[in-house]
Amino acid sequence: MEKGRVFTGCRARFMLNGKKVGYATNVSGSEEITYDPIEVLDNIQVEEFVPTSYRCTFSASMVRIVGESVKSAGWFPSLGTSPEEHLQNILLNGELSATIQDTKKPPKTIMTVEQIKLASYNFTVNARGIVGTDMTFVCIRIRDESGG
């Protein structure tokens, strides 16, 4: 095996809509295909499994920088001044795309997460710690470097 092909976090770059997410500390994703059993009369075994859904999830964590929030970045809709404006902000909030790149020369995209929306985020402030933001996204698909 050729040396230097192991992908590590220290050479990973996380970007949302083509812009590097500063102080990103963690990203994770998963893909899942649900297969439902076809169970028929006169057969104790499952006849076959059929695919019924594809789901993917994506999450990321970053260090909280003062003056830079998920709302100011436009990733999560602002509250607005009324419930109606809040709803409009949610409905009009666009989709994002996320990429994870290997920064080894030449840079190469390792993962692309398509049609994502920030569904939730949380933060924790403690007396002697670094404040971080954890984000959970909904997404339509995840592609790896093979294109699939």
C-alpha positions in Angstrom: 0.0 0.0 0.0 1.3 3.4 -0.9 2.2 5.7 2.0 0.3 9.0 2.6 -3.1 7.8 1.4 -4.7 7.7 4.9 -7.2 10.5 5.3 -6.9 12.3 8.6 -8.7 15.1 10.4 -5.7 17.4 10.4 -5.7 17.5 6.6 -9.6 17.7 6.3 -11.3 20.9 5.3 -15.1 21.4 6.0 -17.0 23.8 3.8 -20.6 25.0 3.7 -21.6 26.5 0.4 -18.0 26.6 -0.7 -16.8 28.6 2.3 -14.5 27.1 4.8 -16.0 26.7 8.3 -13.5 28.2 10.6 -12.6 26.2 13.7 -14.6 23.1 12.7 -13.8 20.3 15.1 -15.9 17.4 14.0 -18.2 16.3 11.1 -20.0 13.0 10.8 -22.6 11.6 8.5 -24.4 8.4 7.7 -26.5 6.8 5.0 -29.2 4.3 5.5 -31.4 2.2 3.2 -34.5 0.8 4.7 -35.4 -2.7 3.5 -38.9 -4.0 4.3 -39.7 -7.7 4.4 -42.2 -9.2 2.0 -43.9 -11.8 4.1 -46.4 -14.0 2.3 -48.8 -16.8 3.2 -47.6 -20.4 3.1 -44.0 -19.4 3.6 -42.4 -19.2 7.1 -39.4 -17.3 5.7 -39.2 -13.8 4.3 -39.8 -13.9 0.5 -37.5 -10.9 -0.2 -36.5 -7.6 1.2 -37.5 -4.5 -0.9 -36.0 -1.0 -0.5 -38.5 1.5 0.8 -36.4 4.5 1.7 -33.0 6.2 1.6 -32.0 8.5 4.4 -28.9 10.3 5.3 -27.9 12.4 8.3 -25.1 14.9 8.8 -23.7 16.7 11.8 -20.9 19.0 12.6 -19.3 20.8 15.5 -17.3 24.0 15.7 -15.7 26.3 18.2 -18.0 29.3 18.9 -16.5 32.6 17.6 -17.9 35.8 19.1 -19.8 37.7 16.4 -20.2 34.6 14.2 -23.3 32.5 14.8 -25.3 30.0 12.8 -28.0 32.7 12.3 -25.6 35.5 11.2 -24.1 33.0 8.7 -27.6 32.4 7.3 -27.5 28.7 8.1 -30.4 28.9 10.6 -33.4 31.2 10.1 -33.7 34.3 12.4 -36.7 34.7 14.6 -37.9 37.9 13.1 -40.2 40.4 14.9 -43.4 38.4 14.8 -44.5 34.8 14.5 -45.5 35.4 10.8 -42.0 36.8 10.0 -40.4 33.9 11.9 -42.4 31.4 9.7 -41.4 33.3 6.5 -37.8 33.2 7.5 -38.1 29.4 8.0 -39.9 28.9 4.7 -37.5 31.0 2.7 -34.3 29.7 4.3 -32.4 28.1 1.4 -30.6 24.8 1.2 -26.9 24.4 1.8 -24.2 22.1 0.4 -21.4 20.7 2.5 -18.1 19.4 1.3 -15.2 17.7 3.1 -11.9 18.1 1.3 -8.5 16.4 1.6 -6.1 19.4 1.5 -3.2 17.2 0.4 -1.9 18.7 -2.9 -3.8 18.7 -5.1 -6.9 19.2 -2.9 -9.6 16.6 -3.5 -13.3 16.5 -2.4 -13.8 13.4 -0.3 -17.5 13.9 0.6 -20.3 16.1 -0.7 -23.6 16.4 1.3 -26.4 17.8 -0.9 -29.5 19.7 -0.3 -29.0 20.2 3.4 -30.7 22.4 6.0 -29.7 23.0 9.5 -32.4 21.4 11.6 -31.0 22.0 15.1 -28.0 23.3 16.9 -26.9 23.4 20.6 -24.2 24.9 22.6 -22.7 24.5 26.1 -20.9 27.1 28.2 -18.9 25.9 31.1 -16.6 27.6 33.5 -13.3 26.3 32.1 -14.1 25.1 28.7 -14.1 26.2 25.1 -17.6 27.0 23.9 -18.7 25.0 20.9 -21.7 24.7 18.7 -23.0 21.3 17.6 -25.2 21.2 14.5 -27.5 18.6 13.1 -28.6 18.8 9.5 -31.3 17.1 7.3 -30.0 16.2 3.9 -31.1 14.6 0.6 -27.9 12.6 -0.3 -24.3 12.1 0.4 -21.8 11.4 -2.3 -18.2 10.2 -1.8 -15.2 10.8 -4.1 -16.4 8.0 -6.4 -19.4 10.2 -7.3 -21.9 7.7 -5.8 
